Every structure is written in structure tokens, then in C-alpha cells.
Amino acid sequence: MGEHSLHVIRSAIALLEEMGIIEKKKNPGNGQDRTWQYKLHFNVLNRLLEHGKCKTEHSRFNAEQYHRSHPEASKPQ
């Protein structure tokens, strides 16, 4: 969506993996598929949130407003 650079997104994914919140793997059914699959570990996330080790913030992102102001984003490629 143009919010963050690829470097920032990859760093965030690495941090979530390190914390055990997500697990990343390749498609086990198709060796040619190079797309990463992510599994969210709700139990780990909830445990971190309960202990106050992790804080969340409310997102101001609104997809409907974004698509109205960026019509090219909703065009099929």
C-alpha cells in the first residue's frame, strides 16, 4: 500500500518470527511455488498481550477511503 518499504516489512516479519508469533514456510504441496505461507500462533500472541510484553495500537487504515483516493490500487493487474 506504499506505507512501508520492503526492508521494513521484512524486518517486521523477522521480529514476529523471532518472538514466535508467526511461522513461515514454503508450500509443502508444490515445490515450484516460492510464495511464503504464514501461520499465526494465537496462543503465543495472547500470552504476550496478557503479560503486557507486547502492545497493540489501533490502525487508522481504512481500505474504503484508500481505494477512493487511490483508484489505481483497485485495478486488476
mmCIF file of the N, C-alpha and C atoms, coordinates in Angstrom:
data_MODEL
# 
_entry.id   MODEL 
# 
loop_
_atom_site.group_PDB 
_atom_site.id 
_atom_site.type_symbol 
_atom_site.label_atom_id 
_atom_site.label_alt_id 
_atom_site.label_comp_id 
_atom_site.label_asym_id 
_atom_site.label_entity_id 
_atom_site.label_seq_id 
_atom_site.pdbx_PDB_ins_code 
_atom_site.Cartn_x 
_atom_site.Cartn_y 
_atom_site.Cartn_z 
_atom_site.occupancy 
_atom_site.B_iso_or_equiv 
_atom_site.pdbx_formal_charge 
_atom_site.auth_seq_id 
_atom_site.auth_comp_id 
_atom_site.auth_asym_id 
_atom_site.auth_atom_id 
_atom_site.pdbx_PDB_model_num 
ATOM 1   N N  . MET A 1 1  ? 0.805   -1.188  0.000   1.00 0.00 ? 1  MET A N  1 
ATOM 2   C CA . MET A 1 1  ? 0.000   0.000   0.000   1.00 0.00 ? 1  MET A CA 1 
ATOM 3   C C  . MET A 1 1  ? 0.855   1.262   0.000   1.00 0.00 ? 1  MET A C  1 
ATOM 4   N N  . GLY A 1 2  ? 2.160   1.105   -0.062  1.00 0.00 ? 2  GLY A N  1 
ATOM 5   C CA . GLY A 1 2  ? 3.025   2.262   -0.081  1.00 0.00 ? 2  GLY A CA 1 
ATOM 6   C C  . GLY A 1 2  ? 3.299   2.826   1.298   1.00 0.00 ? 2  GLY A C  1 
ATOM 7   N N  . GLU A 1 3  ? 2.905   2.116   2.350   1.00 0.00 ? 3  GLU A N  1 
ATOM 8   C CA . GLU A 1 3  ? 3.104   2.609   3.710   1.00 0.00 ? 3  GLU A CA 1 
ATOM 9   C C  . GLU A 1 3  ? 4.542   2.426   4.177   1.00 0.00 ? 3  GLU A C  1 
ATOM 10  N N  . HIS A 1 4  ? 5.137   1.282   3.863   1.00 0.00 ? 4  HIS A N  1 
ATOM 11  C CA . HIS A 1 4  ? 6.466   0.960   4.365   1.00 0.00 ? 4  HIS A CA 1 
ATOM 12  C C  . HIS A 1 4  ? 7.300   0.342   3.253   1.00 0.00 ? 4  HIS A C  1 
ATOM 13  N N  . SER A 1 5  ? 8.598   0.439   3.404   1.00 0.00 ? 5  SER A N  1 
ATOM 14  C CA . SER A 1 5  ? 9.488   -0.148  2.410   1.00 0.00 ? 5  SER A CA 1 
ATOM 15  C C  . SER A 1 5  ? 9.562   -1.660  2.618   1.00 0.00 ? 5  SER A C  1 
ATOM 16  N N  . LEU A 1 6  ? 10.034  -2.356  1.602   1.00 0.00 ? 6  LEU A N  1 
ATOM 17  C CA . LEU A 1 6  ? 10.181  -3.803  1.668   1.00 0.00 ? 6  LEU A CA 1 
ATOM 18  C C  . LEU A 1 6  ? 11.119  -4.195  2.804   1.00 0.00 ? 6  LEU A C  1 
ATOM 19  N N  . HIS A 1 7  ? 12.162  -3.396  3.022   1.00 0.00 ? 7  HIS A N  1 
ATOM 20  C CA . HIS A 1 7  ? 13.120  -3.655  4.093   1.00 0.00 ? 7  HIS A CA 1 
ATOM 21  C C  . HIS A 1 7  ? 12.427  -3.629  5.464   1.00 0.00 ? 7  HIS A C  1 
ATOM 22  N N  . VAL A 1 8  ? 11.567  -2.660  5.690   1.00 0.00 ? 8  VAL A N  1 
ATOM 23  C CA . VAL A 1 8  ? 10.863  -2.534  6.969   1.00 0.00 ? 8  VAL A CA 1 
ATOM 24  C C  . VAL A 1 8  ? 9.907   -3.705  7.162   1.00 0.00 ? 8  VAL A C  1 
ATOM 25  N N  . ILE A 1 9  ? 9.211   -4.100  6.118   1.00 0.00 ? 9  ILE A N  1 
ATOM 26  C CA . ILE A 1 9  ? 8.264   -5.220  6.209   1.00 0.00 ? 9  ILE A CA 1 
ATOM 27  C C  . ILE A 1 9  ? 9.006   -6.522  6.516   1.00 0.00 ? 9  ILE A C  1 
ATOM 28  N N  . ARG A 1 10 ? 10.126  -6.760  5.834   1.00 0.00 ? 10 ARG A N  1 
ATOM 29  C CA . ARG A 1 10 ? 10.902  -7.984  6.089   1.00 0.00 ? 10 ARG A CA 1 
ATOM 30  C C  . ARG A 1 10 ? 11.459  -8.003  7.507   1.00 0.00 ? 10 ARG A C  1 
ATOM 31  N N  . SER A 1 11 ? 11.876  -6.853  8.004   1.00 0.00 ? 11 SER A N  1 
ATOM 32  C CA . SER A 1 11 ? 12.373  -6.768  9.380   1.00 0.00 ? 11 SER A CA 1 
ATOM 33  C C  . SER A 1 11 ? 11.263  -7.078  10.372  1.00 0.00 ? 11 SER A C  1 
ATOM 34  N N  . ALA A 1 12 ? 10.059  -6.579  10.108  1.00 0.00 ? 12 ALA A N  1 
ATOM 35  C CA . ALA A 1 12 ? 8.923   -6.841  10.990  1.00 0.00 ? 12 ALA A CA 1 
ATOM 36  C C  . ALA A 1 12 ? 8.567   -8.325  10.992  1.00 0.00 ? 12 ALA A C  1 
ATOM 37  N N  . ILE A 1 13 ? 8.586   -8.952  9.828   1.00 0.00 ? 13 ILE A N  1 
ATOM 38  C CA . ILE A 1 13 ? 8.303   -10.389 9.747   1.00 0.00 ? 13 ILE A CA 1 
ATOM 39  C C  . ILE A 1 13 ? 9.351   -11.173 10.519  1.00 0.00 ? 13 ILE A C  1 
ATOM 40  N N  . ALA A 1 14 ? 10.627  -10.795 10.395  1.00 0.00 ? 14 ALA A N  1 
ATOM 41  C CA . ALA A 1 14 ? 11.694  -11.478 11.122  1.00 0.00 ? 14 ALA A CA 1 
ATOM 42  C C  . ALA A 1 14 ? 11.511  -11.336 12.631  1.00 0.00 ? 14 ALA A C  1 
ATOM 43  N N  . LEU A 1 15 ? 11.094  -10.166 13.082  1.00 0.00 ? 15 LEU A N  1 
ATOM 44  C CA . LEU A 1 15 ? 10.860  -9.948  14.508  1.00 0.00 ? 15 LEU A CA 1 
ATOM 45  C C  . LEU A 1 15 ? 9.693   -10.799 15.007  1.00 0.00 ? 15 LEU A C  1 
ATOM 46  N N  . LEU A 1 16 ? 8.613   -10.867 14.233  1.00 0.00 ? 16 LEU A N  1 
ATOM 47  C CA . LEU A 1 16 ? 7.462   -11.692 14.620  1.00 0.00 ? 16 LEU A CA 1 
ATOM 48  C C  . LEU A 1 16 ? 7.841   -13.168 14.675  1.00 0.00 ? 16 LEU A C  1 
ATOM 49  N N  . GLU A 1 17 ? 8.699   -13.601 13.750  1.00 0.00 ? 17 GLU A N  1 
ATOM 50  C CA . GLU A 1 17 ? 9.186   -14.993 13.774  1.00 0.00 ? 17 GLU A CA 1 
ATOM 51  C C  . GLU A 1 17 ? 10.043  -15.237 15.014  1.00 0.00 ? 17 GLU A C  1 
ATOM 52  N N  . GLU A 1 18 ? 10.935  -14.303 15.313  1.00 0.00 ? 18 GLU A N  1 
ATOM 53  C CA . GLU A 1 18 ? 11.824  -14.424 16.467  1.00 0.00 ? 18 GLU A CA 1 
ATOM 54  C C  . GLU A 1 18 ? 11.027  -14.499 17.769  1.00 0.00 ? 18 GLU A C  1 
ATOM 55  N N  . MET A 1 19 ? 9.941   -13.748 17.839  1.00 0.00 ? 19 MET A N  1 
ATOM 56  C CA . MET A 1 19 ? 9.096   -13.750 19.035  1.00 0.00 ? 19 MET A CA 1 
ATOM 57  C C  . MET A 1 19 ? 8.188   -14.979 19.091  1.00 0.00 ? 19 MET A C  1 
ATOM 58  N N  . GLY A 1 20 ? 8.122   -15.756 18.014  1.00 0.00 ? 20 GLY A N  1 
ATOM 59  C CA . GLY A 1 20 ? 7.299   -16.952 17.978  1.00 0.00 ? 20 GLY A CA 1 
ATOM 60  C C  . GLY A 1 20 ? 5.845   -16.684 17.662  1.00 0.00 ? 20 GLY A C  1 
ATOM 61  N N  . ILE A 1 21 ? 5.532   -15.479 17.214  1.00 0.00 ? 21 ILE A N  1 
ATOM 62  C CA . ILE A 1 21 ? 4.147   -15.123 16.921  1.00 0.00 ? 21 ILE A CA 1 
ATOM 63  C C  . ILE A 1 21 ? 3.699   -15.698 15.585  1.00 0.00 ? 21 ILE A C  1 
ATOM 64  N N  . ILE A 1 22 ? 4.604   -15.731 14.609  1.00 0.00 ? 22 ILE A N  1 
ATOM 65  C CA . ILE A 1 22 ? 4.267   -16.327 13.313  1.00 0.00 ? 22 ILE A CA 1 
ATOM 66  C C  . ILE A 1 22 ? 5.304   -17.375 12.935  1.00 0.00 ? 22 ILE A C  1 
ATOM 67  N N  . GLU A 1 23 ? 4.898   -18.248 12.044  1.00 0.00 ? 23 GLU A N  1 
ATOM 68  C CA . GLU A 1 23 ? 5.764   -19.282 11.493  1.00 0.00 ? 23 GLU A CA 1 
ATOM 69  C C  . GLU A 1 23 ? 5.699   -19.143 9.975   1.00 0.00 ? 23 GLU A C  1 
ATOM 70  N N  . LYS A 1 24 ? 6.839   -19.195 9.327   1.00 0.00 ? 24 LYS A N  1 
ATOM 71  C CA . LYS A 1 24 ? 6.908   -19.005 7.878   1.00 0.00 ? 24 LYS A CA 1 
ATOM 72  C C  . LYS A 1 24 ? 7.395   -20.300 7.234   1.00 0.00 ? 24 LYS A C  1 
ATOM 73  N N  . LYS A 1 25 ? 6.718   -20.728 6.152   1.00 0.00 ? 25 LYS A N  1 
ATOM 74  C CA . LYS A 1 25 ? 7.155   -21.932 5.443   1.00 0.00 ? 25 LYS A CA 1 
ATOM 75  C C  . LYS A 1 25 ? 6.761   -21.836 3.980   1.00 0.00 ? 25 LYS A C  1 
ATOM 76  N N  . LYS A 1 26 ? 7.384   -22.659 3.172   1.00 0.00 ? 26 LYS A N  1 
ATOM 77  C CA . LYS A 1 26 ? 7.043   -22.753 1.753   1.00 0.00 ? 26 LYS A CA 1 
ATOM 78  C C  . LYS A 1 26 ? 5.851   -23.700 1.591   1.00 0.00 ? 26 LYS A C  1 
ATOM 79  N N  . ASN A 1 27 ? 5.249   -23.687 0.420   1.00 0.00 ? 27 ASN A N  1 
ATOM 80  C CA . ASN A 1 27 ? 4.113   -24.549 0.123   1.00 0.00 ? 27 ASN A CA 1 
ATOM 81  C C  . ASN A 1 27 ? 4.596   -26.002 0.085   1.00 0.00 ? 27 ASN A C  1 
ATOM 82  N N  . PRO A 1 28 ? 4.156   -26.844 1.037   1.00 0.00 ? 28 PRO A N  1 
ATOM 83  C CA . PRO A 1 28 ? 4.628   -28.232 1.049   1.00 0.00 ? 28 PRO A CA 1 
ATOM 84  C C  . PRO A 1 28 ? 4.066   -29.073 -0.096  1.00 0.00 ? 28 PRO A C  1 
ATOM 85  N N  . GLY A 1 29 ? 2.971   -28.633 -0.687  1.00 0.00 ? 29 GLY A N  1 
ATOM 86  C CA . GLY A 1 29 ? 2.345   -29.402 -1.756  1.00 0.00 ? 29 GLY A CA 1 
ATOM 87  C C  . GLY A 1 29 ? 2.877   -29.087 -3.143  1.00 0.00 ? 29 GLY A C  1 
ATOM 88  N N  . ASN A 1 30 ? 3.644   -27.999 -3.268  1.00 0.00 ? 30 ASN A N  1 
ATOM 89  C CA . ASN A 1 30 ? 4.135   -27.594 -4.584  1.00 0.00 ? 30 ASN A CA 1 
ATOM 90  C C  . ASN A 1 30 ? 5.542   -27.026 -4.420  1.00 0.00 ? 30 ASN A C  1 
ATOM 91  N N  . GLY A 1 31 ? 6.542   -27.798 -4.814  1.00 0.00 ? 31 GLY A N  1 
ATOM 92  C CA . GLY A 1 31 ? 7.933   -27.384 -4.683  1.00 0.00 ? 31 GLY A CA 1 
ATOM 93  C C  . GLY A 1 31 ? 8.314   -26.215 -5.569  1.00 0.00 ? 31 GLY A C  1 
ATOM 94  N N  . GLN A 1 32 ? 7.527   -25.940 -6.596  1.00 0.00 ? 32 GLN A N  1 
ATOM 95  C CA . GLN A 1 32 ? 7.831   -24.832 -7.504  1.00 0.00 ? 32 GLN A CA 1 
ATOM 96  C C  . GLN A 1 32 ? 7.275   -23.503 -6.997  1.00 0.00 ? 32 GLN A C  1 
ATOM 97  N N  . ASP A 1 33 ? 6.344   -23.558 -6.061  1.00 0.00 ? 33 ASP A N  1 
ATOM 98  C CA . ASP A 1 33 ? 5.734   -22.352 -5.515  1.00 0.00 ? 33 ASP A CA 1 
ATOM 99  C C  . ASP A 1 33 ? 6.715   -21.711 -4.534  1.00 0.00 ? 33 ASP A C  1 
ATOM 100 N N  . ARG A 1 34 ? 7.155   -20.494 -4.814  1.00 0.00 ? 34 ARG A N  1 
ATOM 101 C CA . ARG A 1 34 ? 8.123   -19.812 -3.960  1.00 0.00 ? 34 ARG A CA 1 
ATOM 102 C C  . ARG A 1 34 ? 7.453   -18.800 -3.026  1.00 0.00 ? 34 ARG A C  1 
ATOM 103 N N  . THR A 1 35 ? 6.123   -18.849 -2.935  1.00 0.00 ? 35 THR A N  1 
ATOM 104 C CA . THR A 1 35 ? 5.384   -17.939 -2.076  1.00 0.00 ? 35 THR A CA 1 
ATOM 105 C C  . THR A 1 35 ? 5.444   -18.437 -0.629  1.00 0.00 ? 35 THR A C  1 
ATOM 106 N N  . TRP A 1 36 ? 5.731   -17.522 0.302   1.00 0.00 ? 36 TRP A N  1 
ATOM 107 C CA . TRP A 1 36 ? 5.755   -17.888 1.708   1.00 0.00 ? 36 TRP A CA 1 
ATOM 108 C C  . TRP A 1 36 ? 4.336   -18.013 2.246   1.00 0.00 ? 36 TRP A C  1 
ATOM 109 N N  . GLN A 1 37 ? 4.139   -18.983 3.121   1.00 0.00 ? 37 GLN A N  1 
ATOM 110 C CA . GLN A 1 37 ? 2.885   -19.145 3.840   1.00 0.00 ? 37 GLN A CA 1 
ATOM 111 C C  . GLN A 1 37 ? 3.161   -18.808 5.297   1.00 0.00 ? 37 GLN A C  1 
ATOM 112 N N  . TYR A 1 38 ? 2.248   -18.072 5.919   1.00 0.00 ? 38 TYR A N  1 
ATOM 113 C CA . TYR A 1 38 ? 2.430   -17.647 7.306   1.00 0.00 ? 38 TYR A CA 1 
ATOM 114 C C  . TYR A 1 38 ? 1.333   -18.233 8.175   1.00 0.00 ? 38 TYR A C  1 
ATOM 115 N N  . LYS A 1 39 ? 1.748   -18.723 9.339   1.00 0.00 ? 39 LYS A N  1 
ATOM 116 C CA . LYS A 1 39 ? 0.800   -19.262 10.309  1.00 0.00 ? 39 LYS A CA 1 
ATOM 117 C C  . LYS A 1 39 ? 0.908   -18.421 11.578  1.00 0.00 ? 39 LYS A C  1 
ATOM 118 N N  . LEU A 1 40 ? -0.209  -17.874 12.020  1.00 0.00 ? 40 LEU A N  1 
ATOM 119 C CA . LEU A 1 40 ? -0.247  -17.055 13.216  1.00 0.00 ? 40 LEU A CA 1 
ATOM 120 C C  . LEU A 1 40 ? -0.498  -17.946 14.425  1.00 0.00 ? 40 LEU A C  1 
ATOM 121 N N  . HIS A 1 41 ? 0.356   -17.820 15.440  1.00 0.00 ? 41 HIS A N  1 
ATOM 122 C CA . HIS A 1 41 ? 0.211   -18.582 16.681  1.00 0.00 ? 41 HIS A CA 1 
ATOM 123 C C  . HIS A 1 41 ? -0.535  -17.708 17.688  1.00 0.00 ? 41 HIS A C  1 
ATOM 124 N N  . PHE A 1 42 ? -1.863  -17.868 17.717  1.00 0.00 ? 42 PHE A N  1 
ATOM 125 C CA . PHE A 1 42 ? -2.708  -17.056 18.587  1.00 0.00 ? 42 PHE A CA 1 
ATOM 126 C C  . PHE A 1 42 ? -2.350  -17.237 20.058  1.00 0.00 ? 42 PHE A C  1 
ATOM 127 N N  . ASN A 1 43 ? -2.000  -18.465 20.448  1.00 0.00 ? 43 ASN A N  1 
ATOM 128 C CA . ASN A 1 43 ? -1.682  -18.713 21.852  1.00 0.00 ? 43 ASN A CA 1 
ATOM 129 C C  . ASN A 1 43 ? -0.466  -17.905 22.301  1.00 0.00 ? 43 ASN A C  1 
ATOM 130 N N  . VAL A 1 44 ? 0.559   -17.814 21.463  1.00 0.00 ? 44 VAL A N  1 
ATOM 131 C CA . VAL A 1 44 ? 1.754   -17.034 21.793  1.00 0.00 ? 44 VAL A CA 1 
ATOM 132 C C  . VAL A 1 44 ? 1.409   -15.548 21.843  1.00 0.00 ? 44 VAL A C  1 
ATOM 133 N N  . LEU A 1 45 ? 0.651   -15.074 20.858  1.00 0.00 ? 45 LEU A N  1 
ATOM 134 C CA . LEU A 1 45 ? 0.260   -13.671 20.807  1.00 0.00 ? 45 LEU A CA 1 
ATOM 135 C C  . LEU A 1 45 ? -0.566  -13.295 22.032  1.00 0.00 ? 45 LEU A C  1 
ATOM 136 N N  . ASN A 1 46 ? -1.529  -14.112 22.394  1.00 0.00 ? 46 ASN A N  1 
ATOM 137 C CA . ASN A 1 46 ? -2.373  -13.834 23.559  1.00 0.00 ? 46 ASN A CA 1 
ATOM 138 C C  . ASN A 1 46 ? -1.560  -13.842 24.855  1.00 0.00 ? 46 ASN A C  1 
ATOM 139 N N  . ARG A 1 47 ? -0.601  -14.772 24.965  1.00 0.00 ? 47 ARG A N  1 
ATOM 140 C CA . ARG A 1 47 ? 0.240   -14.831 26.160  1.00 0.00 ? 47 ARG A CA 1 
ATOM 141 C C  . ARG A 1 47 ? 1.075   -13.555 26.293  1.00 0.00 ? 47 ARG A C  1 
ATOM 142 N N  . LEU A 1 48 ? 1.626   -13.071 25.200  1.00 0.00 ? 48 LEU A N  1 
ATOM 143 C CA . LEU A 1 48 ? 2.406   -11.835 25.230  1.00 0.00 ? 48 LEU A CA 1 
ATOM 144 C C  . LEU A 1 48 ? 1.535   -10.634 25.580  1.00 0.00 ? 48 LEU A C  1 
ATOM 145 N N  . LEU A 1 49 ? 0.342   -10.604 25.028  1.00 0.00 ? 49 LEU A N  1 
ATOM 146 C CA . LEU A 1 49 ? -0.568  -9.493  25.323  1.00 0.00 ? 49 LEU A CA 1 
ATOM 147 C C  . LEU A 1 49 ? -1.023  -9.505  26.782  1.00 0.00 ? 49 LEU A C  1 
ATOM 148 N N  . GLU A 1 50 ? -1.249  -10.694 27.349  1.00 0.00 ? 50 GLU A N  1 
ATOM 149 C CA . GLU A 1 50 ? -1.678  -10.808 28.745  1.00 0.00 ? 50 GLU A CA 1 
ATOM 150 C C  . GLU A 1 50 ? -0.616  -10.301 29.701  1.00 0.00 ? 50 GLU A C  1 
ATOM 151 N N  . HIS A 1 51 ? 0.629   -10.572 29.390  1.00 0.00 ? 51 HIS A N  1 
ATOM 152 C CA . HIS A 1 51 ? 1.720   -10.191 30.283  1.00 0.00 ? 51 HIS A CA 1 
ATOM 153 C C  . HIS A 1 51 ? 2.200   -8.754  30.046  1.00 0.00 ? 51 HIS A C  1 
ATOM 154 N N  . GLY A 1 52 ? 1.604   -8.071  29.099  1.00 0.00 ? 52 GLY A N  1 
ATOM 155 C CA . GLY A 1 52 ? 1.988   -6.686  28.845  1.00 0.00 ? 52 GLY A CA 1 
ATOM 156 C C  . GLY A 1 52 ? 3.334   -6.536  28.167  1.00 0.00 ? 52 GLY A C  1 
ATOM 157 N N  . LYS A 1 53 ? 3.839   -7.628  27.589  1.00 0.00 ? 53 LYS A N  1 
ATOM 158 C CA . LYS A 1 53 ? 5.131   -7.581  26.910  1.00 0.00 ? 53 LYS A CA 1 
ATOM 159 C C  . LYS A 1 53 ? 5.010   -7.001  25.510  1.00 0.00 ? 53 LYS A C  1 
ATOM 160 N N  . CYS A 1 54 ? 3.810   -6.959  25.030  1.00 0.00 ? 54 CYS A N  1 
ATOM 161 C CA . CYS A 1 54 ? 3.574   -6.510  23.666  1.00 0.00 ? 54 CYS A CA 1 
ATOM 162 C C  . CYS A 1 54 ? 2.365   -5.580  23.688  1.00 0.00 ? 54 CYS A C  1 
ATOM 163 N N  . LYS A 1 55 ? 2.457   -4.465  23.010  1.00 0.00 ? 55 LYS A N  1 
ATOM 164 C CA . LYS A 1 55 ? 1.346   -3.525  22.977  1.00 0.00 ? 55 LYS A CA 1 
ATOM 165 C C  . LYS A 1 55 ? 0.858   -3.379  21.548  1.00 0.00 ? 55 LYS A C  1 
ATOM 166 N N  . THR A 1 56 ? -0.444  -3.245  21.406  1.00 0.00 ? 56 THR A N  1 
ATOM 167 C CA . THR A 1 56 ? -1.012  -3.028  20.080  1.00 0.00 ? 56 THR A CA 1 
ATOM 168 C C  . THR A 1 56 ? -1.491  -1.593  19.984  1.00 0.00 ? 56 THR A C  1 
ATOM 169 N N  . GLU A 1 57 ? -1.590  -1.111  18.777  1.00 0.00 ? 57 GLU A N  1 
ATOM 170 C CA . GLU A 1 57 ? -2.128  0.219   18.564  1.00 0.00 ? 57 GLU A CA 1 
ATOM 171 C C  . GLU A 1 57 ? -3.208  0.137   17.497  1.00 0.00 ? 57 GLU A C  1 
ATOM 172 N N  . HIS A 1 58 ? -4.196  0.957   17.619  1.00 0.00 ? 58 HIS A N  1 
ATOM 173 C CA . HIS A 1 58 ? -5.311  0.963   16.684  1.00 0.00 ? 58 HIS A CA 1 
ATOM 174 C C  . HIS A 1 58 ? -4.844  1.489   15.328  1.00 0.00 ? 58 HIS A C  1 
ATOM 175 N N  . SER A 1 59 ? -5.186  0.789   14.274  1.00 0.00 ? 59 SER A N  1 
ATOM 176 C CA . SER A 1 59 ? -4.804  1.206   12.923  1.00 0.00 ? 59 SER A CA 1 
ATOM 177 C C  . SER A 1 59 ? -5.749  2.282   12.418  1.00 0.00 ? 59 SER A C  1 
ATOM 178 N N  . ARG A 1 60 ? -5.193  3.291   11.764  1.00 0.00 ? 60 ARG A N  1 
ATOM 179 C CA . ARG A 1 60 ? -6.000  4.344   11.161  1.00 0.00 ? 60 ARG A CA 1 
ATOM 180 C C  . ARG A 1 60 ? -6.309  4.016   9.705   1.00 0.00 ? 60 ARG A C  1 
ATOM 181 N N  . PHE A 1 61 ? -5.844  2.868   9.217   1.00 0.00 ? 61 PHE A N  1 
ATOM 182 C CA . PHE A 1 61 ? -6.037  2.498   7.820   1.00 0.00 ? 61 PHE A CA 1 
ATOM 183 C C  . PHE A 1 61 ? -7.492  2.132   7.559   1.00 0.00 ? 61 PHE A C  1 
ATOM 184 N N  . ASN A 1 62 ? -8.054  2.702   6.510   1.00 0.00 ? 62 ASN A N  1 
ATOM 185 C CA . ASN A 1 62 ? -9.415  2.400   6.100   1.00 0.00 ? 62 ASN A CA 1 
ATOM 186 C C  . ASN A 1 62 ? -9.358  2.062   4.619   1.00 0.00 ? 62 ASN A C  1 
ATOM 187 N N  . ALA A 1 63 ? -9.572  0.805   4.277   1.00 0.00 ? 63 ALA A N  1 
ATOM 188 C CA . ALA A 1 63 ? -9.433  0.346   2.896   1.00 0.00 ? 63 ALA A CA 1 
ATOM 189 C C  . ALA A 1 63 ? -10.374 1.075   1.949   1.00 0.00 ? 63 ALA A C  1 
ATOM 190 N N  . GLU A 1 64 ? -11.585 1.341   2.399   1.00 0.00 ? 64 GLU A N  1 
ATOM 191 C CA . GLU A 1 64 ? -12.550 2.009   1.525   1.00 0.00 ? 64 GLU A CA 1 
ATOM 192 C C  . GLU A 1 64 ? -12.079 3.420   1.164   1.00 0.00 ? 64 GLU A C  1 
ATOM 193 N N  . GLN A 1 65 ? -11.599 4.163   2.147   1.00 0.00 ? 65 GLN A N  1 
ATOM 194 C CA . GLN A 1 65 ? -11.086 5.505   1.875   1.00 0.00 ? 65 GLN A CA 1 
ATOM 195 C C  . GLN A 1 65 ? -9.845  5.450   0.995   1.00 0.00 ? 65 GLN A C  1 
ATOM 196 N N  . TYR A 1 66 ? -8.991  4.449   1.225   1.00 0.00 ? 66 TYR A N  1 
ATOM 197 C CA . TYR A 1 66 ? -7.765  4.318   0.434   1.00 0.00 ? 66 TYR A CA 1 
ATOM 198 C C  . TYR A 1 66 ? -8.103  4.096   -1.039  1.00 0.00 ? 66 TYR A C  1 
ATOM 199 N N  . HIS A 1 67 ? -9.042  3.210   -1.324  1.00 0.00 ? 67 HIS A N  1 
ATOM 200 C CA . HIS A 1 67 ? -9.385  2.901   -2.709  1.00 0.00 ? 67 HIS A CA 1 
ATOM 201 C C  . HIS A 1 67 ? -10.074 4.078   -3.402  1.00 0.00 ? 67 HIS A C  1 
ATOM 202 N N  . ARG A 1 68 ? -10.792 4.901   -2.655  1.00 0.00 ? 68 ARG A N  1 
ATOM 203 C CA . ARG A 1 68 ? -11.389 6.098   -3.257  1.00 0.00 ? 68 ARG A CA 1 
ATOM 204 C C  . ARG A 1 68 ? -10.317 7.113   -3.643  1.00 0.00 ? 68 ARG A C  1 
ATOM 205 N N  . SER A 1 69 ? -9.311  7.274   -2.800  1.00 0.00 ? 69 SER A N  1 
ATOM 206 C CA . SER A 1 69 ? -8.269  8.255   -3.081  1.00 0.00 ? 69 SER A CA 1 
ATOM 207 C C  . SER A 1 69 ? -7.153  7.700   -3.954  1.00 0.00 ? 69 SER A C  1 
ATOM 208 N N  . HIS A 1 70 ? -7.063  6.372   -4.116  1.00 0.00 ? 70 HIS A N  1 
ATOM 209 C CA . HIS A 1 70 ? -6.064  5.723   -4.961  1.00 0.00 ? 70 HIS A CA 1 
ATOM 210 C C  . HIS A 1 70 ? -6.764  4.716   -5.885  1.00 0.00 ? 70 HIS A C  1 
ATOM 211 N N  . PRO A 1 71 ? -7.511  5.180   -6.872  1.00 0.00 ? 71 PRO A N  1 
ATOM 212 C CA . PRO A 1 71 ? -8.282  4.252   -7.721  1.00 0.00 ? 71 PRO A CA 1 
ATOM 213 C C  . PRO A 1 71 ? -7.412  3.254   -8.473  1.00 0.00 ? 71 PRO A C  1 
ATOM 214 N N  . GLU A 1 72 ? -6.140  3.594   -8.708  1.00 0.00 ? 72 GLU A N  1 
ATOM 215 C CA . GLU A 1 72 ? -5.254  2.672   -9.417  1.00 0.00 ? 72 GLU A CA 1 
ATOM 216 C C  . GLU A 1 72 ? -4.947  1.437   -8.582  1.00 0.00 ? 72 GLU A C  1 
ATOM 217 N N  . ALA A 1 73 ? -5.103  1.511   -7.264  1.00 0.00 ? 73 ALA A N  1 
ATOM 218 C CA . ALA A 1 73 ? -4.820  0.373   -6.392  1.00 0.00 ? 73 ALA A CA 1 
ATOM 219 C C  . ALA A 1 73 ? -5.856  -0.722  -6.543  1.00 0.00 ? 73 ALA A C  1 
ATOM 220 N N  . SER A 1 74 ? -7.056  -0.388  -6.955  1.00 0.00 ? 74 SER A N  1 
ATOM 221 C CA . SER A 1 74 ? -8.109  -1.391  -7.073  1.00 0.00 ? 74 SER A CA 1 
ATOM 222 C C  . SER A 1 74 ? -8.227  -1.952  -8.483  1.00 0.00 ? 74 SER A C  1 
ATOM 223 N N  . LYS A 1 75 ? -7.377  -1.498  -9.404  1.00 0.00 ? 75 LYS A N  1 
ATOM 224 C CA . LYS A 1 75 ? -7.412  -2.029  -10.768 1.00 0.00 ? 75 LYS A CA 1 
ATOM 225 C C  . LYS A 1 75 ? -6.714  -3.398  -10.795 1.00 0.00 ? 75 LYS A C  1 
ATOM 226 N N  . PRO A 1 76 ? -7.278  -4.392  -11.477 1.00 0.00 ? 76 PRO A N  1 
ATOM 227 C CA . PRO A 1 76 ? -6.612  -5.678  -11.595 1.00 0.00 ? 76 PRO A CA 1 
ATOM 228 C C  . PRO A 1 76 ? -5.343  -5.557  -12.428 1.00 0.00 ? 76 PRO A C  1 
ATOM 229 N N  . GLN A 1 77 ? -4.376  -6.371  -12.095 1.00 0.00 ? 77 GLN A N  1 
ATOM 230 C CA . GLN A 1 77 ? -3.103  -6.301  -12.831 1.00 0.00 ? 77 GLN A CA 1 
ATOM 231 C C  . GLN A 1 77 ? -3.009  -7.391  -13.850 1.00 0.00 ? 77 GLN A C  1 
# 
